[in-house]
Amino acid sequence: MTDAARETCVVTGATSGIGRSLTLSLAARGAVVWALGRSAKRLEAVAAEAEGLTGSISPVIADLEREDDLHEASQRVLGEAGEVDVLVHSAGAMVLGAFESVPSAQFDDLYRVNLRAPFILTQDLLPALRRARGQVVFVNSSAGLRASAVNALYAATKHGLKAIADGLRDEVNADGIRVISVYPGRTATAMQQFVHDHEGRDYRPELLLRAEDVGEVVLAALAVPRTGEVTDVSVRPMMKLGGA
């Protein structure tokens, strides 16, 4: 991706954290960004921030737990944009708790958001990505490489997301599609504040990665010349706090 490119990008989780940062950064670089989120108000706020940028943001209301919403979002993007150059899966849900006490229904919720939604959305948009020789980014988690106490179910979905990315890459590289997995450590987002609260520790965002840090890693991976491909990259805070 270059500053002059008018690439069509789709970003999930576009109203907060890493997804929001990437949505704005892509628009600043000239991309047309289709921003997926559940809240119309928050989507409109993100789109308003793009005013004056070289690119643009088009809000798409979608609840990733609802398959119909995913298909409707895909149809809108394909109907109005036609091609998709970059698909970024940044939305995520988290549940923490002892293995024996987490309700199975919460595991189902995690599966739908963290694993099933990226699969369905990628499946819908894959023909357009093939035509564009595009790129798919899975914003995973350090938990996708190693599970730990009280996050087994969340980590299981992120391990599964790694498998989807790895299998997809082997299938579509021959079509010119690049597939990137990014594994951030503790990042200063609302989700990480939830984690700190659960752990009973003070939330000090200045000691964590910034969403913009992870976004820069993603943008750098997308910009690698077509003679190469970034497949997996981990990024973590410089100051180790313990845990993932």
N, C-alpha and C positions, 0 to 999 in steps of 0.2 A: 504493500500500500504506500502510495506517495501522497504528498500534500495536494497534488493536482487531480488525483483520481476521484471520479464521481462514482465510487463503488457503492453498491447496495448492500447494506449490512442489516442483520437481524440480531437483536440482543434481548435475551430474557433477563428478568430481574433488574430491569432498567431504572427502577426508581430508588434504589438504595445501594450502598456499598460499592463493590467492585463493578457491578453491572452499570450503575449510574455513572461512575467515573469513566468507564469505557465508552458509554453512549455519548457523553459530552466530548471526550477526546477524539472519537471517530468523526463526529460532526465538525469539530474544529479542524480536522484534516481534510474536510471536503466531502465526506461520505454522506449519503442519504441513509439515515438510520431508522429502522422500524423498531420502535421501543416497546417491548411487551411488559405488561404489569397488570395487577388486579385493580389498582386504584386510579380512577380517571383523574382525580384531583392531583395526585402525585405525578402522574404522567404529564399532565398539562404543565405542572411546575418545571419539570425537567425540560420539556419542549420550549418553554419560555426562556430558559437559560441559553438556548441555542440561537436565539435571535441575534443577528449580527455576525454569526459564524459563517464560514464559507459553505458548510454543509447544512443539513436540516434533520429534524427529528419528527417522525410521524408516530403519534401514540397509538398503540393497539391494546385494547383492554382484553385480557385473557387470564382466566384462572387455570393454572397449569394442572390442577387436579381434575379438570373437566376435559375429557377427550374432545367433545364437540367444540369447546373454545379453541383448542389447539388446531383443529382442522379449519375452523373459521379464520383464525389468524393466518394460517398458511395460505388459504385461498385468497384472502385480501392482499397479502404481499405479492403473490404470484399474479393476481389479476391486475394490480396497479403497477408493479415494478417489473414483473416478467422474469428477471434474472436475480440471482442471489450470489454475491461475491464472497461474503463472510457471514457465517452463522456463529454466534457466541452464546453458549449456554452458561449463564452466570447465576440464574435463580437457584435457590436451595432452601431446604427446611432442615431443622435440627431438633432432635429429642435427646435429652440426657437422662440417665437414670440407671440404677442397678439392674443387671440383666434379669433378675427374677421378678422385678416389679414393674417394668415398662409394659403397658397394655399392648396387645398385638395390633389393635386398631391404629395406634400411633406408628407402628412399623409400616402398616399399609399406607398411611399418609406420606411417610418418608419415601416409600417406594414410588408412589405416584408422582411426586414432585421431583425427586432427585434422580430417578432412573427412567421411569416410564415416559415422562414428558419429553426429555431430551431424545429418547428413541423415536417417539411419534413425530416430533417436529422435524428431526433430521430426515426421517423417512419421507415425510411430505415434501421437503425442500430439496431432496437429493437430485432429482432430475435438473432443477435449475442450477444447483451447484455444479453438476457435471458440465452443463453448457458453458458455465462461466469459468470452469477449472478453478473453483473457489477454494475456500479454507473453512474448516470447522474448528472451533475452539471450545474445549471443555474446561471450564474453571472448576477444578476438582478441589481437593483439600489435602493437607498433610495426613489427615485421617484416611485418605484413600490409599495410602502406602503402608500405614501401620495403625491398627486399632489399639485402643487403650481402655482402661476402666471407665465405665459409665457411658461410653460412646459407641458401644459395639454395633447398635442398629444403624446409627448414622454412618459409621465407618463401613458397614456392610454395603450400604447403597453406594458409597463413594468407591469402594473396591469394584462394585459392579459397573460403575460409570467408567472406570479405567478399562475394564474388559470390553465395554462397548466401543470406546475410543480405539483401543488396540485392534479389535477385529475389523472395525470400519476402515481404519487406515490400511490394513492389508488388502481390503476389497477395492478401495477407491483410489489408491495411489496411482494405479495404472491409467486412471481417467484424468490424472492431473490434479486431483484434489489432495490438499495437505490437511492433516489432522493433528492438532496440538492439544496436549493436556498440560495444564498448569496446576501445581500443587502448592498453594499458599499456606504458610504457617499462620500464627495468630495475627489477624489483621484488624485494625481499628474500625469495626463496624457494629451495627446494632446486634448482630448475632454474637459477636465476641463479647459484648457487654453482658448478654444473657449467660454466656459460658462463665464469665467471671463471677456473676451473681450466684450462679449455681455452685461454684467452687468456694464461695465465701471470701473472695479476695478483692482488693481494691482495683477498680478499672482505671488503668493509667494508659490512655491511648498513645501518649507520647513515647512509650516504650515499645510499641507494636509497629508492624508494617502499616503503611497507609494504603488505602484503596488505590490511590494514584500510583504507588510503587508497583503493585501487581499489574495495574493497567499498562504501565510502561513496559513491563516484561512481555505482556501480550502483544503490544504494538510492535515491539522489536522482533518478536517471533514472526508476526505477520509480514514484516518488511524484509525478511531474509530473502536474498535473490533466489530465483526459481531453480538454481542448480543445487540447492540444499533444502532441508526441512528440519525444523525443530519439532521433535516428537514429544518429549517430556521435559519439563523444567520445574524445579522446586525453588521456592523463595521463602525466606523466613526472616524474622526480626534479627537484627544484629545482637541484641541483648537476649540471652536465653532466660526464659522465665520458668521453665519447667513445663512438661506436658507438650501436647502437639502444637 
